[in-house]
Amino acid sequence: MRKIAYVGLIVLAMGAIGSAFAQQQWEGIPPPPEEPPPGVGLNPIALSDSFLLDTKQLADFQEKASHGDADAAFKLYLHHKTLNHSSQADFWLLLASARGQPSAQYTRWFYAKEESDCKSKVEALAWLKASALSGDEMAVKELKQYETAVQSCFEK
């Protein structure tokens, strides 16, 4: 019985020492915020080129996009691009672009401009112009220079 009591005291003492050490180690470190910072949604993972949606967000954005929400379609494009689902990403990018989402239109230009054939260059110009008309500042800056670069396609 004495042996059990002795072991119990040792365990209690070690627990107290460990607790004091843990408290000292975390002293001065603020607690995590209770809510996400403004502008950050609940549960998205958005790091550089990554944009993942959780199951609920995915369903919500699919519902919105199927009813005409271009921003939701663009978010679905970003999600599927992150997962390397190229066919699904292309679908949502085209849908968002067609519905007037400026960043989607700019992205369509960005990829199409790399093609060497005139058909692709003219298509790229159309997306860049649409993006610029929708107010995308990057598109406005690129438009004049790209129009000049594509001019030879209109002379044929």
N, CA, C and O of each residue as an XYZ file, in Angstrom:
624
protein
N       0.828     -1.190      0.000
C       0.000      0.000      0.000
C       0.871      1.251      0.000
O       0.591      2.232     -0.689
N       1.939      1.183      0.799
C       2.849      2.321      0.853
C       3.484      2.593     -0.507
O       3.688      3.742     -0.899
N       3.792      1.503     -1.220
C       4.417      1.633     -2.514
C       3.486      2.355     -3.496
O       3.941      3.200     -4.267
N       2.200      2.032     -3.477
C       1.217      2.667     -4.357
C       1.088      4.148     -4.019
O       1.023      4.982     -4.923
N       1.050      4.484     -2.736
C       0.957      5.881     -2.316
C       2.192      6.654     -2.768
O       2.089      7.795     -3.218
N       3.357      6.027     -2.646
C       4.609      6.659     -3.049
C       4.609      6.939     -4.560
O       4.998      8.024     -4.993
N       4.173      5.958     -5.357
C       4.095      6.123     -6.811
C       3.084      7.220     -7.151
O       3.324      8.022     -8.053
N       1.975      7.259     -6.447
C       0.963      8.286     -6.668
C       1.511      9.680     -6.416
O       1.225     10.604     -7.177
N       2.303      9.846     -5.345
C       2.914     11.143     -5.050
C       3.894     11.557     -6.142
O       3.958     12.726     -6.521
N       4.647     10.597     -6.639
C       5.603     10.899     -7.708
C       4.858     11.359     -8.967
O       5.253     12.333     -9.608
N       3.788     10.655     -9.311
C       2.993     11.020    -10.482
C       2.409     12.421    -10.316
O       2.443     13.212    -11.259
N       1.877     12.743     -9.140
C       1.328     14.081     -8.871
C       2.402     15.151     -8.988
O       2.168     16.210     -9.570
N       3.576     14.877     -8.436
C       4.672     15.845     -8.490
C       5.104     16.082     -9.939
O       5.326     17.223    -10.346
N       5.220     15.015    -10.703
C       5.621     15.150    -12.106
C       4.567     15.926    -12.892
O       4.906     16.738    -13.753
N       3.303     15.681    -12.602
C       2.229     16.414    -13.259
C       2.290     17.896    -12.949
O       2.087     18.727    -13.834
N       2.570     18.233    -11.697
C       2.666     19.638    -11.298
C       3.847     20.312    -11.970
O       3.734     21.452    -12.419
N       4.981     19.624    -12.047
C       6.165     20.186    -12.695
C       5.894     20.387    -14.186
O       6.214     21.434    -14.750
N       5.301     19.370    -14.816
C       4.975     19.470    -16.241
C       3.998     20.590    -16.523
O       4.141     21.302    -17.517
N       3.015     20.755    -15.671
C       2.026     21.815    -15.835
C       2.674     23.187    -15.706
O       2.380     24.092    -16.488
N       3.551     23.344    -14.725
C       4.246     24.618    -14.525
C       5.140     24.926    -15.725
O       5.210     26.070    -16.174
N       5.830     23.892    -16.247
C       6.694     24.075    -17.405
C       5.875     24.479    -18.627
O       6.256     25.392    -19.361
N       4.756     23.802    -18.844
C       3.898     24.104    -19.991
C       3.354     25.523    -19.890
O       3.289     26.236    -20.892
N       2.968     25.932    -18.702
C       2.423     27.276    -18.524
C       3.510     28.314    -18.790
O       3.239     29.340    -19.413
N       4.734     28.065    -18.327
C       5.830     28.994    -18.534
C       6.172     29.072    -20.032
O       6.462     30.151    -20.548
N       6.135     27.945    -20.713
C       6.469     27.877    -22.125
C       5.488     28.704    -22.965
O       5.910     29.324    -23.942
N       4.211     28.735    -22.623
C       3.194     29.439    -23.401
C       2.924     30.846    -22.899
O       2.113     31.564    -23.484
N       3.578     31.245    -21.842
C       3.362     32.567    -21.270
C       3.783     33.637    -22.284
O       4.854     33.534    -22.882
N       2.970     34.632    -22.473
C       3.280     35.721    -23.384
C       2.806     35.491    -24.813
O       2.855     36.417    -25.623
N       2.354     34.300    -25.144
C       1.840     34.018    -26.482
C       0.338     34.237    -26.452
O      -0.369     33.611    -25.663
N      -0.154     35.134    -27.317
C      -1.599     35.411    -27.289
C      -2.399     34.205    -27.763
O      -1.906     33.390    -28.542
N      -3.633     34.096    -27.290
C      -4.492     32.990    -27.741
C      -4.886     33.210    -29.198
O      -4.841     34.342    -29.680
N      -5.271     32.156    -29.902
C      -5.695     32.318    -31.296
C      -6.984     33.128    -31.361
O      -7.766     33.121    -30.410
N      -7.215     33.826    -32.471
C      -8.452     34.611    -32.595
C      -9.668     33.690    -32.599
O      -9.608     32.547    -33.053
N     -10.771     34.222    -32.079
C     -12.001     33.436    -32.030
C     -12.668     33.344    -33.393
O     -13.308     32.340    -33.706
N     -12.525     34.375    -34.198
C     -13.137     34.394    -35.517
C     -12.049     34.617    -36.559
O     -10.998     35.177    -36.245
N     -12.288     34.182    -37.803
C     -11.290     34.438    -38.838
C     -11.198     35.934    -39.119
O     -12.163     36.661    -38.886
N     -10.054     36.408    -39.617
C      -9.932     37.824    -39.950
C     -10.945     38.215    -41.023
O     -11.407     37.352    -41.769
N     -11.303     39.509    -41.116
C     -12.261     39.943    -42.137
C     -11.776     39.558    -43.529
O     -10.585     39.643    -43.828
N     -12.697     39.141    -44.362
C     -12.365     38.784    -45.730
C     -11.941     37.335    -45.905
O     -11.766     36.876    -47.033
N     -11.777     36.620    -44.824
C     -11.395     35.216    -44.915
C     -12.616     34.392    -44.561
O     -13.164     34.523    -43.467
N     -13.043     33.545    -45.483
C     -14.222     32.726    -45.247
C     -13.916     31.605    -44.277
O     -12.757     31.359    -43.942
N     -14.936     30.940    -43.836
C     -14.749     29.807    -42.946
C     -14.327     28.601    -43.763
O     -15.046     28.182    -44.670
N     -13.191     28.049    -43.457
C     -12.659     26.813    -44.015
C     -12.035     26.829    -45.399
O     -11.636     25.759    -45.860
N     -11.915     27.962    -46.110
C     -11.213     27.805    -47.376
C      -9.718     27.706    -47.122
O      -9.204     28.265    -46.153
N      -9.039     27.006    -47.982
C      -7.590     26.973    -47.931
C      -7.145     27.755    -49.153
O      -7.306     27.280    -50.277
N      -6.595     28.926    -48.962
C      -6.167     29.743    -50.082
C      -4.717     30.146    -49.872
O      -4.432     31.117    -49.170
N      -3.827     29.422    -50.462
C      -2.409     29.711    -50.367
C      -1.844     29.804    -51.774
O      -1.914     28.837    -52.532
N      -1.298     30.930    -52.126
C      -0.738     31.203    -53.446
C      -1.684     30.704    -54.544
O      -2.753     31.278    -54.749
N      -1.296     29.647    -55.243
C      -2.110     29.169    -56.356
C      -3.125     28.118    -55.931
O      -3.750     27.483    -56.781
N      -3.292     27.931    -54.656
C      -4.207     26.904    -54.168
C      -5.510     27.523    -53.703
O      -5.524     28.605    -53.116
N      -6.590     26.838    -53.966
C      -7.897     27.293    -53.511
C      -8.786     26.065    -53.394
O      -9.345     25.595    -54.385
N      -8.910     25.555    -52.190
C      -9.731     24.375    -51.970
C     -10.995     24.738    -51.207
O     -10.964     25.557    -50.288
N     -12.083     24.136    -51.585
C     -13.362     24.339    -50.915
C     -13.705     23.078    -50.135
O     -13.365     21.968    -50.546
N     -14.383     23.260    -49.006
C     -14.852     22.073    -48.291
C     -16.142     21.589    -48.977
O     -16.637     22.232    -49.902
N     -16.663     20.481    -48.524
C     -17.822     19.849    -49.168
C     -19.032     20.777    -49.205
O     -19.723     20.855    -50.221
N     -19.290     21.475    -48.109
C     -20.438     22.391    -48.053
C     -20.254     23.564    -49.015
O     -21.172     23.926    -49.750
N     -19.051     24.156    -49.001
C     -18.786     25.273    -49.905
C     -18.901     24.835    -51.364
O     -19.454     25.556    -52.194
N     -18.378     23.659    -51.665
C     -18.440     23.139    -53.024
C     -19.896     23.017    -53.490
O     -20.238     23.430    -54.598
N     -20.738     22.451    -52.641
C     -22.161     22.311    -52.978
C     -22.827     23.686    -53.129
O     -23.613     23.899    -54.052
N     -22.512     24.610    -52.223
C     -23.099     25.958    -52.283
C     -22.706     26.674    -53.571
O     -23.557     27.263    -54.237
N     -21.410     26.626    -53.928
C     -20.959     27.310    -55.131
C     -21.500     26.647    -56.400
O     -21.779     27.334    -57.383
N     -21.651     25.316    -56.388
C     -22.236     24.640    -57.545
C     -23.685     25.069    -57.735
O     -24.133     25.292    -58.860
N     -24.406     25.182    -56.641
C     -25.801     25.634    -56.703
C     -25.873     27.060    -57.253
O     -26.671     27.346    -58.145
N     -25.039     27.949    -56.717
C     -25.041     29.342    -57.168
C     -24.634     29.450    -58.640
O     -25.261     30.168    -59.418
N     -23.576     28.726    -59.006
C     -23.089     28.784    -60.389
C     -24.132     28.253    -61.366
O     -24.265     28.773    -62.474
N     -24.873     27.220    -60.961
C     -25.897     26.659    -61.850
C     -27.071     27.617    -62.041
O     -27.888     27.429    -62.942
N     -27.154     28.639    -61.198
C     -28.201     29.662    -61.331
C     -27.644     30.984    -61.845
O     -28.293     32.023    -61.726
N     -26.426     30.944    -62.425
C     -25.913     32.136    -63.100
C     -24.875     32.941    -62.358
O     -24.470     33.989    -62.860
N     -24.422     32.521    -61.200
C     -23.442     33.291    -60.433
C     -22.041     33.060    -61.007
O     -21.448     32.000    -60.811
N     -21.521     34.068    -61.719
C     -20.220     33.960    -62.369
C     -19.078     33.877    -61.359
O     -18.096     33.171    -61.590
N     -19.201     34.586    -60.253
C     -18.144     34.534    -59.224
C     -18.059     33.133    -58.615
O     -16.963     32.635    -58.358
N     -19.192     32.506    -58.389
C     -19.202     31.140    -57.861
C     -18.563     30.180    -58.867
O     -17.821     29.278    -58.479
N     -18.846     30.371    -60.142
C     -18.249     29.528    -61.181
C     -16.730     29.699    -61.201
O     -15.996     28.727    -61.383
N     -16.257     30.941    -61.014
C     -14.808     31.173    -61.003
C     -14.160     30.508    -59.787
O     -13.054     29.976    -59.889
N     -14.830     30.533    -58.653
C     -14.297     29.853    -57.467
C     -14.247     28.342    -57.679
O     -13.326     27.677    -57.205
N     -15.225     27.807    -58.381
C     -15.204     26.380    -58.711
C     -14.045     26.066    -59.655
O     -13.410     25.018    -59.540
N     -13.773     26.979    -60.589
C     -12.607     26.814    -61.468
C     -11.332     26.742    -60.622
O     -10.512     25.843    -60.813
N     -11.162     27.682    -59.692
C      -9.958     27.706    -58.856
C      -9.819     26.415    -58.047
O      -8.726     25.865    -57.918
N     -10.930     25.947    -57.509
C     -10.933     24.710    -56.719
C     -10.470     23.521    -57.575
O      -9.582     22.766    -57.178
N     -11.076     23.371    -58.739
C     -10.749     22.222    -59.594
C      -9.348     22.339    -60.200
O      -8.688     21.328    -60.439
N      -8.902     23.558    -60.444
C      -7.528     23.750    -60.949
C      -6.523     23.318    -59.885
O      -5.516     22.683    -60.199
N      -6.794     23.660    -58.631
C      -5.921     23.252    -57.532
C      -5.821     21.735    -57.442
O      -4.759     21.195    -57.134
N      -6.923     21.053    -57.709
C      -6.952     19.588    -57.637
C      -6.510     18.916    -58.945
O      -6.540     17.690    -59.054
N      -6.102     19.716    -59.931
C      -5.696     19.211    -61.247
C      -6.808     18.444    -61.964
O      -6.550     17.487    -62.693
N      -8.045     18.882    -61.744
C      -9.192     18.341    -62.484
C      -9.378     19.233    -63.714
O     -10.258     20.094    -63.733
N      -8.553     19.025    -64.733
C      -8.483     19.984    -65.833
C      -9.793     20.150    -66.603
O     -10.148     21.274    -66.960
N     -10.512     19.074    -66.867
C     -11.767     19.207    -67.616
C     -12.804     20.011    -66.834
O     -13.479     20.878    -67.390
N     -12.923     19.715    -65.542
C     -13.872     20.452    -64.718
C     -13.433     21.908    -64.563
O     -14.258     22.821    -64.613
N     -12.133     22.117    -64.376
C     -11.620     23.486    -64.256
C     -11.917     24.276    -65.535
O     -12.366     25.420    -65.470
N     -11.668     23.663    -66.696
C     -11.935     24.339    -67.970
C     -13.415     24.687    -68.127
O     -13.762     25.771    -68.597
N     -14.278     23.757    -67.729
C     -15.717     23.997    -67.810
C     -16.120     25.222    -66.987
O     -16.804     26.114    -67.488
N     -15.689     25.260    -65.715
C     -16.092     26.361    -64.837
C     -15.450     27.676    -65.262
O     -16.057     28.735    -65.104
N     -14.235     27.626    -65.797
C     -13.591     28.849    -66.279
C     -14.350     29.405    -67.484
O     -14.599     30.608    -67.564
N     -14.714     28.536    -68.412
C     -15.470     28.984    -69.586
C     -16.826     29.542    -69.176
O     -17.255     30.572    -69.696
N     -17.499     28.880    -68.258
C     -18.800     29.347    -67.794
C     -18.684     30.711    -67.097
O     -19.479     31.615    -67.356
N     -17.702     30.849    -66.225
C     -17.503     32.129    -65.528
C     -17.162     33.234    -66.520
O     -17.639     34.361    -66.389
N     -16.338     32.912    -67.508
C     -15.961     33.896    -68.536
C     -17.171     34.327    -69.348
O     -17.384     35.516    -69.581
N     -17.954     33.358    -69.773
C     -19.137     33.657    -70.584
C     -20.163     34.478    -69.821
O     -20.923     35.242    -70.416
N     -20.184     34.320    -68.504
C     -21.134     35.077    -67.677
C     -20.574     36.417    -67.227
O     -21.205     37.126    -66.443
N     -19.380     36.767    -67.727
C     -18.863     38.119    -67.496
C     -17.961     38.303    -66.298
O     -17.757     39.438    -65.868
N     -17.420     37.255    -65.748
C     -16.526     37.393    -64.591
C     -15.164     37.879    -65.100
O     -14.481     37.146    -65.815
N     -14.752     39.121    -64.738
C     -13.537     39.715    -65.302
C     -12.251     38.905    -65.081
O     -11.434     38.795    -65.996
N     -12.064     38.349    -63.906
C     -10.851     37.564    -63.649
C     -10.832     36.290    -64.478
O      -9.771     35.848    -64.919
N     -11.989     35.704    -64.691
C     -12.087     34.508    -65.528
C     -11.760     34.864    -66.982
O     -11.049     34.126    -67.664
N     -12.278     35.989    -67.442
C     -11.995     36.421    -68.804
C     -10.507     36.706    -68.989
O      -9.919     36.344    -70.008
N      -9.920     37.344    -68.018
C      -8.478     37.628    -68.070
C      -7.678     36.318    -68.073
O      -6.684     36.197    -68.789
N      -8.109     35.357    -67.285
C      -7.430     34.058    -67.232
C      -7.532     33.351    -68.580
O      -6.563     32.744    -69.037
N      -8.700     33.425    -69.218
C      -8.862     32.823    -70.551
C      -7.880     33.461    -71.527
O      -7.244     32.761    -72.316
N      -7.753     34.795    -71.478
C      -6.774     35.482    -72.328
C      -5.367     35.004    -72.011
O      -4.589     34.711    -72.918
N      -5.042     34.924    -70.741
C      -3.691     34.568    -70.318
C      -3.259     33.232    -70.909
O      -2.118     33.094    -71.349
N      -4.149     32.249    -70.924
C      -3.806     30.941    -71.472
C      -3.850     30.932    -73.003
O      -2.989     30.319    -73.635
N      -4.822     31.590    -73.602
C      -4.980     31.564    -75.060
C      -3.896     32.372    -75.765
O      -3.548     32.052    -76.902
N      -3.360     33.390    -75.140
C      -2.363     34.251    -75.789
C      -1.072     33.513    -76.107
O      -0.310     33.946    -76.971
N      -0.816     32.405    -75.422
C       0.403     31.642    -75.634
C       0.367     30.802    -76.906
O       1.408     30.329    -77.364
N      -0.805     30.613    -77.476
C      -0.939     29.831    -78.709
C      -0.404     30.644    -79.887
O      -0.439     31.874    -79.866
N       0.085     29.959    -80.903
C       0.713     30.665    -82.019
C      -0.231     30.914    -83.198
O       0.055     31.761    -84.046
N      -1.345     30.192    -83.262
C      -2.245     30.367    -84.405
C      -3.134     31.600    -84.216
O      -3.461     31.994    -83.096
N      -3.511     32.191    -85.349
C      -4.313     33.425    -85.318
C      -5.680     33.226    -84.676
O      -6.177     34.117    -83.987
N      -6.282     32.081    -84.895
C      -7.603     31.831    -84.290
C      -7.521     31.962    -82.765
O      -8.371     32.608    -82.152
N      -6.523     31.362    -82.167
C      -6.347     31.429    -80.705
C      -6.013     32.845    -80.254
O      -6.492     33.300    -79.215
N      -5.189     33.540    -81.036
C      -4.820     34.918    -80.675
C      -6.024     35.858    -80.729
O      -6.180     36.731    -79.875
N      -6.875     35.667    -81.745
C      -8.081     36.498    -81.862
C      -9.042     36.189    -80.713
O      -9.652     37.095    -80.144
N      -9.173     34.904    -80.378
C     -10.008     34.531    -79.238
C      -9.447     35.139    -77.951
O     -10.196     35.638    -77.112
N      -8.139     35.092    -77.809
C      -7.503     35.675    -76.626
C      -7.796     37.176    -76.547
O      -8.097     37.703    -75.476
N      -7.704     37.847    -77.679
C      -7.995     39.280    -77.719
C      -9.430     39.565    -77.292
O      -9.685     40.515    -76.552
N     -10.363     38.741    -77.758
C     -11.773     38.934    -77.379
C     -11.951     38.805    -75.869
O     -12.677     39.595    -75.265
N     -11.296     37.815    -75.247
C     -11.411     37.648    -73.795
C     -10.750     38.806    -73.061
O     -11.267     39.275    -72.047
N      -9.601     39.275    -73.568
C      -8.916     40.395    -72.918
C      -9.757     41.662    -73.005
O      -9.866     42.416    -72.038
N     -10.348     41.886    -74.170
C     -11.198     43.071    -74.345
C     -12.427     42.991    -73.436
O     -12.810     43.984    -72.818
N     -13.040     41.816    -73.356
C     -14.203     41.646    -72.472
C     -13.819     41.908    -71.024
O     -14.567     42.548    -70.285
N     -12.662     41.418    -70.622
C     -12.194     41.628    -69.254
C     -11.943     43.111    -68.982
O     -12.306     43.630    -67.927
N     -11.323     43.778    -69.941
C     -11.062     45.217    -69.793
C     -12.368     46.001    -69.696
O     -12.492     46.912    -68.878
N     -13.342     45.644    -70.535
C     -14.642     46.324    -70.501
C     -15.391     46.054    -69.196
O     -16.234     46.849    -68.781
N     -15.077     44.924    -68.549
C     -15.694     44.597    -67.260
C     -14.989     45.288    -66.096
O     -15.424     45.196    -64.948
N     -13.897     45.981    -66.408
C     -13.226     46.766    -65.376
C     -11.980     46.147    -64.771
O     -11.463     46.673    -63.785
N     -11.479     45.054    -65.322
C     -10.264     44.446    -64.790
C      -9.068     45.330    -65.151
O      -8.767     45.525    -66.329
N      -8.392     45.861    -64.134
C      -7.292     46.812    -64.351
C      -6.115     46.190    -65.097
O      -5.503     46.847    -65.939
N      -5.797     44.950    -64.800
C      -4.698     44.271    -65.499
C      -5.015     44.155    -66.985
O      -4.137     44.349    -67.826
N      -6.252     43.843    -67.307
C      -6.660     43.709    -68.704
C      -6.560     45.049    -69.421
O      -6.117     45.111    -70.568
N      -6.969     46.118    -68.752
C      -6.891     47.454    -69.347
C      -5.431     47.774    -69.696
O      -5.150     48.316    -70.765
N      -4.517     47.439    -68.799
C      -3.087     47.708    -69.020
C      -2.523     46.895    -70.176
O      -1.670     47.389    -70.912
N      -2.977     45.670    -70.350
C      -2.444     44.769    -71.374
C      -3.072     44.977    -72.753
O      -2.474     44.614    -73.766
N      -4.256     45.549    -72.800
C      -5.060     45.552    -74.024
C      -4.364     46.197    -75.218
O      -4.274     45.564    -76.270
N      -3.879     47.404    -75.103
C      -3.302     48.125    -76.236
C      -2.109     47.367    -76.817
O      -1.980     47.227    -78.034
N      -1.245     46.882    -75.932
C      -0.059     46.158    -76.382
C      -0.449     44.852    -77.092
O       0.141     44.498    -78.113
N      -1.432     44.148    -76.553
C      -1.827     42.884    -77.168
C      -2.559     43.117    -78.488
O      -2.404     42.338    -79.428
N      -3.351     44.179    -78.564
C      -4.018     44.506    -79.835
C      -2.982     44.714    -80.938
O      -3.170     44.265    -82.068
N      -1.896     45.394    -80.603
C      -0.821     45.628    -81.564
C      -0.164     44.309    -81.970
O       0.123     44.091    -83.147
N       0.070     43.436    -80.998
C       0.719     42.151    -81.266
C      -0.136     41.248    -82.156
O       0.404     40.435    -82.907
N      -1.446     41.378    -82.082
C      -2.370     40.497    -82.810
C      -2.791     41.121    -84.153
O      -3.455     40.462    -84.954
N      -2.427     42.331    -84.394
C      -2.866     43.065    -85.588
C      -2.607     42.285    -86.876
O      -3.423     42.338    -87.797
N      -1.505     41.573    -86.957
C      -1.176     40.838    -88.178
C      -2.224     39.765    -88.503
O      -2.394     39.401    -89.667
N      -2.905     39.274    -87.511
C      -3.954     38.257    -87.748
C      -5.153     38.844    -88.480
O      -5.879     38.117    -89.158
N      -5.371     40.151    -88.353
C      -6.508     40.797    -89.009
C      -6.173     41.247    -90.428
O      -7.067     41.623    -91.187
N      -4.905     41.212    -90.786
C      -4.472     41.659    -92.113
C      -4.470     40.518    -93.125
O      -4.233     40.757    -94.309
N      -4.720     39.324    -92.705
C      -4.679     38.164    -93.610
C      -5.985     37.987    -94.336
O      -6.127     37.061    -95.136
